[in-house]
Amino acid sequence: MKITKNLNIIILANGQSKRMLYNKSLFFIKKKTLIEHIKIFFKKNIKIYVNSNIKIYNNIPDLIKNIGPISALYTVIKYFKKKTYYYFQ
């Protein structure tokens, strides 16, 4: 995949981690975190943001606490309102 423009990557990893039992932003695959794999895959021209309850990389904490996943989406939309377009798949 060739990236010709700067790309913002947003990882929604906040929450209580009830199913995974640990923070998703620290998830390891073959001795590297998910974030490290993303950096390797895209190589350059990217900026990674993490919506997380821990301070890691470019952390974007929830604006409204304890209301679930909708808070992550609201926070990201507010944060990037003037910075980028949205595409959810």
Summary of the structure (lengths in Angstrom):
residues: 89
radius of gyration: 13.5
end to end distance: 17.7
largest distance: 38.3
contacts: 215
relative contact order: 0.21
helix: 26%
strand: 20%
